[in-house]
Amino acid sequence: MAEHDDVVGVPVAGQQHGMVAVDGDGNPVHDALLWNDIRRDPQATRMIEEHGIQ
């Protein structure tokens, strides 16, 4: 992880509901799971069936 003195900027773009953190070389440091990722649909459906929507 970068030290505070190593941070030279924090870019912002219009991608909206997601963020890809990168290291000093521009490489992603983690997979980005975005708002439109549908792999969570089965779990979301089960939670709604069990608990309802509030």
PQR file with spaces between the fields and no chain letter, atoms N, CA, C, O and H, PARSE charges and radii, in Angstrom:
ATOM       1  N    MET     1       0.842   -1.167    0.000 -0.4000 1.5000
ATOM       2  CA   MET     1       0.000    0.000    0.000 -0.0000 2.0000
ATOM       3  C    MET     1       0.891    1.234    0.000  0.5500 1.7000
ATOM       4  O    MET     1       1.944    1.246    0.638 -0.5500 1.4000
ATOM       5  N    ALA     2       0.474    2.257   -0.706 -0.4000 1.5000
ATOM       6  CA   ALA     2       1.255    3.489   -0.815 -0.0000 2.0000
ATOM       7  C    ALA     2       1.224    4.274    0.486  0.5500 1.7000
ATOM       8  O    ALA     2       0.223    4.292    1.203 -0.5500 1.4000
ATOM       9  H    ALA     2      -0.381    2.248   -1.224  0.4000 1.0000
ATOM      10  N    GLU     3       2.341    4.917    0.769 -0.4000 1.5000
ATOM      11  CA   GLU     3       2.386    5.851    1.893 -0.0000 2.0000
ATOM      12  C    GLU     3       1.691    7.132    1.459  0.5500 1.7000
ATOM      13  O    GLU     3       1.564    7.400    0.264 -0.5500 1.4000
ATOM      14  H    GLU     3       3.154    4.902    0.186  0.4000 1.0000
ATOM      15  N    HIS     4       1.245    7.918    2.420 -0.4000 1.5000
ATOM      16  CA   HIS     4       0.541    9.156    2.092 -0.0000 2.0000
ATOM      17  C    HIS     4       1.366   10.072    1.201  0.5500 1.7000
ATOM      18  O    HIS     4       0.813   10.730    0.320 -0.5500 1.4000
ATOM      19  H    HIS     4       1.349    7.701    3.390  0.4000 1.0000
ATOM      20  N    ASP     5       2.674   10.127    1.410 -0.4000 1.5000
ATOM      21  CA   ASP     5       3.531   10.997    0.609 -0.0000 2.0000
ATOM      22  C    ASP     5       3.632   10.534   -0.842  0.5500 1.7000
ATOM      23  O    ASP     5       4.004   11.314   -1.719 -0.5500 1.4000
ATOM      24  H    ASP     5       3.123    9.593    2.126  0.4000 1.0000
ATOM      25  N    ASP     6       3.297    9.247   -1.102 -0.4000 1.5000
ATOM      26  CA   ASP     6       3.389    8.704   -2.453 -0.0000 2.0000
ATOM      27  C    ASP     6       2.155    9.009   -3.291  0.5500 1.7000
ATOM      28  O    ASP     6       2.209    8.891   -4.515 -0.5500 1.4000
ATOM      29  H    ASP     6       2.995    8.613   -0.390  0.4000 1.0000
ATOM      30  N    VAL     7       1.055    9.394   -2.674 -0.4000 1.5000
ATOM      31  CA   VAL     7      -0.190    9.663   -3.397 -0.0000 2.0000
ATOM      32  C    VAL     7      -0.077   11.026   -4.062  0.5500 1.7000
ATOM      33  O    VAL     7       0.146   12.037   -3.394 -0.5500 1.4000
ATOM      34  H    VAL     7       1.012    9.490   -1.680  0.4000 1.0000
ATOM      35  N    VAL     8      -0.234   11.047   -5.393 -0.4000 1.5000
ATOM      36  CA   VAL     8      -0.116   12.311   -6.126 -0.0000 2.0000
ATOM      37  C    VAL     8      -1.459   12.807   -6.645  0.5500 1.7000
ATOM      38  O    VAL     8      -1.557   13.941   -7.114 -0.5500 1.4000
ATOM      39  H    VAL     8      -0.415   10.227   -5.935  0.4000 1.0000
ATOM      40  N    GLY     9      -2.498   11.973   -6.569 -0.4000 1.5000
ATOM      41  CA   GLY     9      -3.809   12.409   -7.032 -0.0000 2.0000
ATOM      42  C    GLY     9      -4.835   11.316   -6.884  0.5500 1.7000
ATOM      43  O    GLY     9      -4.495   10.144   -6.719 -0.5500 1.4000
ATOM      44  H    GLY     9      -2.418   11.052   -6.189  0.4000 1.0000
ATOM      45  N    VAL    10      -6.089   11.704   -6.943 -0.4000 1.5000
ATOM      46  CA   VAL    10      -7.203   10.761   -6.910 -0.0000 2.0000
ATOM      47  C    VAL    10      -8.105   11.106   -8.092  0.5500 1.7000
ATOM      48  O    VAL    10      -8.888   12.052   -8.011 -0.5500 1.4000
ATOM      49  H    VAL    10      -6.365   12.656   -7.077  0.4000 1.0000
ATOM      50  N    PRO    11      -8.007   10.347   -9.194 -0.5600 1.5000
ATOM      51  CA   PRO    11      -8.823   10.654  -10.369  0.2800 2.0000
ATOM      52  C    PRO    11     -10.275   10.241  -10.160  0.5500 1.7000
ATOM      53  O    PRO    11     -10.565    9.272   -9.459 -0.5500 1.4000
ATOM      54  N    VAL    12     -11.163   10.979  -10.769 -0.4000 1.5000
ATOM      55  CA   VAL    12     -12.590   10.685  -10.703 -0.0000 2.0000
ATOM      56  C    VAL    12     -13.124   10.660  -12.128  0.5500 1.7000
ATOM      57  O    VAL    12     -12.796   11.532  -12.933 -0.5500 1.4000
ATOM      58  H    VAL    12     -10.926   11.766  -11.339  0.4000 1.0000
ATOM      59  N    ALA    13     -13.951    9.656  -12.444 -0.4000 1.5000
ATOM      60  CA   ALA    13     -14.538    9.539  -13.782 -0.0000 2.0000
ATOM      61  C    ALA    13     -16.046    9.368  -13.655  0.5500 1.7000
ATOM      62  O    ALA    13     -16.578    9.276  -12.549 -0.5500 1.4000
ATOM      63  H    ALA    13     -14.217    8.948  -11.790  0.4000 1.0000
ATOM      64  N    GLY    14     -16.710    9.326  -14.764 -0.4000 1.5000
ATOM      65  CA   GLY    14     -18.165    9.222  -14.763 -0.0000 2.0000
ATOM      66  C    GLY    14     -18.694    7.808  -14.835  0.5500 1.7000
ATOM      67  O    GLY    14     -19.848    7.618  -15.220 -0.5500 1.4000
ATOM      68  H    GLY    14     -16.278    9.400  -15.662  0.4000 1.0000
ATOM      69  N    GLN    15     -17.905    6.804  -14.483 -0.4000 1.5000
ATOM      70  CA   GLN    15     -18.353    5.411  -14.557 -0.0000 2.0000
ATOM      71  C    GLN    15     -19.473    5.147  -13.571  0.5500 1.7000
ATOM      72  O    GLN    15     -20.266    4.232  -13.794 -0.5500 1.4000
ATOM      73  H    GLN    15     -16.967    6.959  -14.170  0.4000 1.0000
ATOM      74  N    GLN    16     -19.570    5.866  -12.546 -0.4000 1.5000
ATOM      75  CA   GLN    16     -20.600    5.846  -11.515 -0.0000 2.0000
ATOM      76  C    GLN    16     -20.404    4.752  -10.492  0.5500 1.7000
ATOM      77  O    GLN    16     -19.485    4.851   -9.679 -0.5500 1.4000
ATOM      78  H    GLN    16     -18.926    6.609  -12.364  0.4000 1.0000
ATOM      79  N    HIS    17     -21.213    3.721  -10.492 -0.4000 1.5000
ATOM      80  CA   HIS    17     -21.355    2.805   -9.363 -0.0000 2.0000
ATOM      81  C    HIS    17     -20.280    1.725   -9.295  0.5500 1.7000
ATOM      82  O    HIS    17     -20.596    0.555   -9.080 -0.5500 1.4000
ATOM      83  H    HIS    17     -21.960    3.641  -11.153  0.4000 1.0000
ATOM      84  N    GLY    18     -19.061    2.087   -9.467 -0.4000 1.5000
ATOM      85  CA   GLY    18     -17.982    1.129   -9.362 -0.0000 2.0000
ATOM      86  C    GLY    18     -16.655    1.850   -9.345  0.5500 1.7000
ATOM      87  O    GLY    18     -16.553    3.002   -9.768 -0.5500 1.4000
ATOM      88  H    GLY    18     -18.804    3.037   -9.642  0.4000 1.0000
ATOM      89  N    MET    19     -15.640    1.168   -8.855 -0.4000 1.5000
ATOM      90  CA   MET    19     -14.317    1.762   -8.800 -0.0000 2.0000
ATOM      91  C    MET    19     -13.290    0.659   -8.993  0.5500 1.7000
ATOM      92  O    MET    19     -13.445   -0.439   -8.459 -0.5500 1.4000
ATOM      93  H    MET    19     -15.723    0.233   -8.511  0.4000 1.0000
ATOM      94  N    VAL    20     -12.257    0.946   -9.743 -0.4000 1.5000
ATOM      95  CA   VAL    20     -11.144    0.027   -9.908 -0.0000 2.0000
ATOM      96  C    VAL    20      -9.921    0.700   -9.304  0.5500 1.7000
ATOM      97  O    VAL    20      -9.404    1.670   -9.858 -0.5500 1.4000
ATOM      98  H    VAL    20     -12.131    1.839  -10.176  0.4000 1.0000
ATOM      99  N    ALA    21      -9.461    0.188   -8.172 -0.4000 1.5000
ATOM     100  CA   ALA    21      -8.263    0.725   -7.529 -0.0000 2.0000
ATOM     101  C    ALA    21      -7.038    0.155   -8.231  0.5500 1.7000
ATOM     102  O    ALA    21      -6.981   -1.041   -8.518 -0.5500 1.4000
ATOM     103  H    ALA    21      -9.881   -0.600   -7.722  0.4000 1.0000
ATOM     104  N    VAL    22      -6.060    1.013   -8.506 -0.4000 1.5000
ATOM     105  CA   VAL    22      -4.845    0.581   -9.186 -0.0000 2.0000
ATOM     106  C    VAL    22      -3.618    0.926   -8.349  0.5500 1.7000
ATOM     107  O    VAL    22      -3.650    1.822   -7.506 -0.5500 1.4000
ATOM     108  H    VAL    22      -6.107    1.984   -8.272  0.4000 1.0000
ATOM     109  N    ASP    23      -2.536    0.194   -8.604 -0.4000 1.5000
ATOM     110  CA   ASP    23      -1.282    0.482   -7.910 -0.0000 2.0000
ATOM     111  C    ASP    23      -0.505    1.559   -8.665  0.5500 1.7000
ATOM     112  O    ASP    23      -1.017    2.144   -9.619 -0.5500 1.4000
ATOM     113  H    ASP    23      -2.510   -0.534   -9.290  0.4000 1.0000
ATOM     114  N    GLY    24       0.702    1.814   -8.245 -0.4000 1.5000
ATOM     115  CA   GLY    24       1.514    2.859   -8.845 -0.0000 2.0000
ATOM     116  C    GLY    24       1.839    2.648  -10.309  0.5500 1.7000
ATOM     117  O    GLY    24       2.173    3.601  -11.013 -0.5500 1.4000
ATOM     118  H    GLY    24       1.118    1.339   -7.470  0.4000 1.0000
ATOM     119  N    ASP    25       1.747    1.407  -10.780 -0.4000 1.5000
ATOM     120  CA   ASP    25       2.014    1.106  -12.186 -0.0000 2.0000
ATOM     121  C    ASP    25       0.743    1.059  -13.022  0.5500 1.7000
ATOM     122  O    ASP    25       0.794    0.772  -14.218 -0.5500 1.4000
ATOM     123  H    ASP    25       1.476    0.633  -10.208  0.4000 1.0000
ATOM     124  N    GLY    26      -0.399    1.340  -12.398 -0.4000 1.5000
ATOM     125  CA   GLY    26      -1.665    1.316  -13.122 -0.0000 2.0000
ATOM     126  C    GLY    26      -2.312   -0.052  -13.207  0.5500 1.7000
ATOM     127  O    GLY    26      -3.266   -0.237  -13.962 -0.5500 1.4000
ATOM     128  H    GLY    26      -0.440    1.573  -11.426  0.4000 1.0000
ATOM     129  N    ASN    27      -1.809   -1.021  -12.442 -0.4000 1.5000
ATOM     130  CA   ASN    27      -2.382   -2.368  -12.438 -0.0000 2.0000
ATOM     131  C    ASN    27      -3.484   -2.462  -11.392  0.5500 1.7000
ATOM     132  O    ASN    27      -3.323   -1.953  -10.283 -0.5500 1.4000
ATOM     133  H    ASN    27      -1.034   -0.871  -11.828  0.4000 1.0000
ATOM     134  N    PRO    28      -4.608   -3.108  -11.727 -0.5600 1.5000
ATOM     135  CA   PRO    28      -5.679   -3.269  -10.739  0.2800 2.0000
ATOM     136  C    PRO    28      -5.172   -4.023   -9.512  0.5500 1.7000
ATOM     137  O    PRO    28      -4.425   -4.992   -9.644 -0.5500 1.4000
ATOM     138  N    VAL    29      -5.571   -3.584   -8.328 -0.4000 1.5000
ATOM     139  CA   VAL    29      -5.149   -4.250   -7.098 -0.0000 2.0000
ATOM     140  C    VAL    29      -6.200   -5.245   -6.608  0.5500 1.7000
ATOM     141  O    VAL    29      -5.941   -6.000   -5.671 -0.5500 1.4000
ATOM     142  H    VAL    29      -6.178   -2.796   -8.220  0.4000 1.0000
ATOM     143  N    HIS    30      -7.380   -5.256   -7.226 -0.4000 1.5000
ATOM     144  CA   HIS    30      -8.451   -6.170   -6.837 -0.0000 2.0000
ATOM     145  C    HIS    30      -9.459   -6.235   -7.972  0.5500 1.7000
ATOM     146  O    HIS    30      -9.576   -5.294   -8.757 -0.5500 1.4000
ATOM     147  H    HIS    30      -7.591   -4.642   -7.988  0.4000 1.0000
ATOM     148  N    ASP    31     -10.185   -7.338   -8.063 -0.4000 1.5000
ATOM     149  CA   ASP    31     -11.266   -7.420   -9.038 -0.0000 2.0000
ATOM     150  C    ASP    31     -12.334   -6.389   -8.705  0.5500 1.7000
ATOM     151  O    ASP    31     -12.600   -6.124   -7.533 -0.5500 1.4000
ATOM     152  H    ASP    31     -10.090   -8.103   -7.425  0.4000 1.0000
ATOM     153  N    ALA    32     -12.935   -5.815   -9.716 -0.4000 1.5000
ATOM     154  CA   ALA    32     -14.005   -4.836   -9.512 -0.0000 2.0000
ATOM     155  C    ALA    32     -15.348   -5.520   -9.739  0.5500 1.7000
ATOM     156  O    ALA    32     -15.624   -5.991  -10.842 -0.5500 1.4000
ATOM     157  H    ALA    32     -12.718   -6.030  -10.668  0.4000 1.0000
ATOM     158  N    LEU    33     -16.183   -5.577   -8.707 -0.4000 1.5000
ATOM     159  CA   LEU    33     -17.538   -6.098   -8.845 -0.0000 2.0000
ATOM     160  C    LEU    33     -18.464   -4.898   -8.967  0.5500 1.7000
ATOM     161  O    LEU    33     -18.651   -4.147   -8.009 -0.5500 1.4000
ATOM     162  H    LEU    33     -15.958   -5.193   -7.811  0.4000 1.0000
ATOM     163  N    LEU    34     -19.032   -4.725  -10.127 -0.4000 1.5000
ATOM     164  CA   LEU    34     -19.825   -3.545  -10.424 -0.0000 2.0000
ATOM     165  C    LEU    34     -21.308   -3.776  -10.150  0.5500 1.7000
ATOM     166  O    LEU    34     -21.744   -4.910   -9.949 -0.5500 1.4000
ATOM     167  H    LEU    34     -18.880   -5.335  -10.905  0.4000 1.0000
ATOM     168  N    TRP    35     -22.070   -2.695  -10.145 -0.4000 1.5000
ATOM     169  CA   TRP    35     -23.493   -2.742   -9.813 -0.0000 2.0000
ATOM     170  C    TRP    35     -24.269   -3.641  -10.773  0.5500 1.7000
ATOM     171  O    TRP    35     -25.297   -4.199  -10.388 -0.5500 1.4000
ATOM     172  H    TRP    35     -21.715   -1.774  -10.308  0.4000 1.0000
ATOM     173  N    ASN    36     -23.806   -3.792  -12.000 -0.4000 1.5000
ATOM     174  CA   ASN    36     -24.549   -4.572  -12.991 -0.0000 2.0000
ATOM     175  C    ASN    36     -24.084   -6.027  -13.081  0.5500 1.7000
ATOM     176  O    ASN    36     -24.452   -6.731  -14.021 -0.5500 1.4000
ATOM     177  H    ASN    36     -22.971   -3.338  -12.313  0.4000 1.0000
ATOM     178  N    ASP    37     -23.290   -6.482  -12.128 -0.4000 1.5000
ATOM     179  CA   ASP    37     -22.829   -7.867  -12.073 -0.0000 2.0000
ATOM     180  C    ASP    37     -23.992   -8.732  -11.587  0.5500 1.7000
ATOM     181  O    ASP    37     -24.447   -8.578  -10.454 -0.5500 1.4000
ATOM     182  H    ASP    37     -22.990   -5.910  -11.365  0.4000 1.0000
ATOM     183  N    ILE    38     -24.472   -9.638  -12.436 -0.4000 1.5000
ATOM     184  CA   ILE    38     -25.681  -10.409  -12.109 -0.0000 2.0000
ATOM     185  C    ILE    38     -25.391  -11.724  -11.380  0.5500 1.7000
ATOM     186  O    ILE    38     -26.320  -12.491  -11.127 -0.5500 1.4000
ATOM     187  H    ILE    38     -24.103   -9.764  -13.357  0.4000 1.0000
ATOM     188  N    ARG    39     -24.142  -12.003  -11.040 -0.4000 1.5000
ATOM     189  CA   ARG    39     -23.829  -13.264  -10.355 -0.0000 2.0000
ATOM     190  C    ARG    39     -24.469  -13.350   -8.982  0.5500 1.7000
ATOM     191  O    ARG    39     -24.601  -14.446   -8.437 -0.5500 1.4000
ATOM     192  H    ARG    39     -23.388  -11.380  -11.246  0.4000 1.0000
ATOM     193  N    ARG    40     -24.866  -12.233   -8.416 -0.4000 1.5000
ATOM     194  CA   ARG    40     -25.476  -12.240   -7.089 -0.0000 2.0000
ATOM     195  C    ARG    40     -26.991  -12.467   -7.152  0.5500 1.7000
ATOM     196  O    ARG    40     -27.628  -12.547   -6.101 -0.5500 1.4000
ATOM     197  H    ARG    40     -24.759  -11.343   -8.860  0.4000 1.0000
ATOM     198  N    ASP    41     -27.584  -12.572   -8.333 -0.4000 1.5000
ATOM     199  CA   ASP    41     -29.036  -12.708   -8.448 -0.0000 2.0000
ATOM     200  C    ASP    41     -29.631  -13.863   -7.643  0.5500 1.7000
ATOM     201  O    ASP    41     -30.639  -13.658   -6.967 -0.5500 1.4000
ATOM     202  H    ASP    41     -27.066  -12.507   -9.186  0.4000 1.0000
ATOM     203  N    PRO    42     -29.055  -15.070   -7.682 -0.5600 1.5000
ATOM     204  CA   PRO    42     -29.656  -16.153   -6.891  0.2800 2.0000
ATOM     205  C    PRO    42     -29.689  -15.841   -5.392  0.5500 1.7000
ATOM     206  O    PRO    42     -30.678  -16.135   -4.721 -0.5500 1.4000
ATOM     207  N    GLN    43     -28.620  -15.251   -4.866 -0.4000 1.5000
ATOM     208  CA   GLN    43     -28.581  -14.917   -3.445 -0.0000 2.0000
ATOM     209  C    GLN    43     -29.574  -13.800   -3.125  0.5500 1.7000
ATOM     210  O    GLN    43     -30.250  -13.850   -2.097 -0.5500 1.4000
ATOM     211  H    GLN    43     -27.816  -15.011   -5.411  0.4000 1.0000
ATOM     212  N    ALA    44     -29.665  -12.805   -3.988 -0.4000 1.5000
ATOM     213  CA   ALA    44     -30.597  -11.699   -3.757 -0.0000 2.0000
ATOM     214  C    ALA    44     -32.034  -12.200   -3.787  0.5500 1.7000
ATOM     215  O    ALA    44     -32.848  -11.789   -2.959 -0.5500 1.4000
ATOM     216  H    ALA    44     -29.116  -12.765   -4.822  0.4000 1.0000
ATOM     217  N    THR    45     -32.354  -13.074   -4.720 -0.4000 1.5000
ATOM     218  CA   THR    45     -33.704  -13.634   -4.809 -0.0000 2.0000
ATOM     219  C    THR    45     -34.039  -14.422   -3.550  0.5500 1.7000
ATOM     220  O    THR    45     -35.136  -14.287   -3.007 -0.5500 1.4000
ATOM     221  H    THR    45     -31.693  -13.407   -5.392  0.4000 1.0000
ATOM     222  N    ARG    46     -33.100  -15.246   -3.080 -0.4000 1.5000
ATOM     223  CA   ARG    46     -33.331  -16.033   -1.865 -0.0000 2.0000
ATOM     224  C    ARG    46     -33.554  -15.122   -0.663  0.5500 1.7000
ATOM     225  O    ARG    46     -34.449  -15.377    0.142 -0.5500 1.4000
ATOM     226  H    ARG    46     -32.209  -15.356   -3.521  0.4000 1.0000
ATOM     227  N    MET    47     -32.764  -14.074   -0.529 -0.4000 1.5000
ATOM     228  CA   MET    47     -32.924  -13.158    0.605 -0.0000 2.0000
ATOM     229  C    MET    47     -34.282  -12.460    0.565  0.5500 1.7000
ATOM     230  O    MET    47     -34.920  -12.281    1.603 -0.5500 1.4000
ATOM     231  H    MET    47     -32.036  -13.866   -1.183  0.4000 1.0000
ATOM     232  N    ILE    48     -34.723  -12.066   -0.624 -0.4000 1.5000
ATOM     233  CA   ILE    48     -36.034  -11.420   -0.749 -0.0000 2.0000
ATOM     234  C    ILE    48     -37.137  -12.402   -0.384  0.5500 1.7000
ATOM     235  O    ILE    48     -38.085  -12.035    0.310 -0.5500 1.4000
ATOM     236  H    ILE    48     -34.205  -12.210   -1.467  0.4000 1.0000
ATOM     237  N    GLU    49     -37.025  -13.652   -0.843 -0.4000 1.5000
ATOM     238  CA   GLU    49     -38.035  -14.662   -0.519 -0.0000 2.0000
ATOM     239  C    GLU    49     -38.079  -14.937    0.981  0.5500 1.7000
ATOM     240  O    GLU    49     -39.163  -15.105    1.541 -0.5500 1.4000
ATOM     241  H    GLU    49     -36.254  -13.950   -1.407  0.4000 1.0000
ATOM     242  N    GLU    50     -36.929  -14.986    1.637 -0.4000 1.5000
ATOM     243  CA   GLU    50     -36.870  -15.294    3.067 -0.0000 2.0000
ATOM     244  C    GLU    50     -37.243  -14.115    3.956  0.5500 1.7000
ATOM     245  O    GLU    50     -37.867  -14.297    5.002 -0.5500 1.4000
ATOM     246  H    GLU    50     -36.049  -14.849    1.182  0.4000 1.0000
ATOM     247  N    HIS    51     -36.864  -12.907    3.545 -0.4000 1.5000
ATOM     248  CA   HIS    51     -37.015  -11.751    4.428 -0.0000 2.0000
ATOM     249  C    HIS    51     -37.945  -10.674    3.896  0.5500 1.7000
ATOM     250  O    HIS    51     -38.318   -9.761    4.634 -0.5500 1.4000
ATOM     251  H    HIS    51     -36.358  -12.760    2.695  0.4000 1.0000
ATOM     252  N    GLY    52     -38.323  -10.765    2.633 -0.4000 1.5000
ATOM     253  CA   GLY    52     -39.155   -9.729    2.034 -0.0000 2.0000
ATOM     254  C    GLY    52     -38.353   -8.468    1.744  0.5500 1.7000
ATOM     255  O    GLY    52     -37.161   -8.381    2.037 -0.5500 1.4000
ATOM     256  H    GLY    52     -38.020  -11.506    2.034  0.4000 1.0000
ATOM     257  N    ILE    53     -39.037   -7.507    1.165 -0.4000 1.5000
ATOM     258  CA   ILE    53     -38.407   -6.223    0.860 -0.0000 2.0000
ATOM     259  C    ILE    53     -38.945   -5.203    1.834  0.5500 1.7000
ATOM     260  O    ILE    53     -40.159   -5.093    2.008 -0.5500 1.4000
ATOM     261  H    ILE    53     -40.005   -7.578    0.926  0.4000 1.0000
ATOM     262  N    GLN    54     -38.067   -4.458    2.472 -0.4000 1.5000
ATOM     263  CA   GLN    54     -38.493   -3.459    3.465 -0.0000 2.0000
ATOM     264  C    GLN    54     -38.316   -2.068    2.936  0.5500 1.7000
ATOM     265  O    GLN    54     -38.622   -1.100    3.631 -0.5500 1.4000
ATOM     266  H    GLN    54     -37.081   -4.547    2.331  0.4000 1.0000
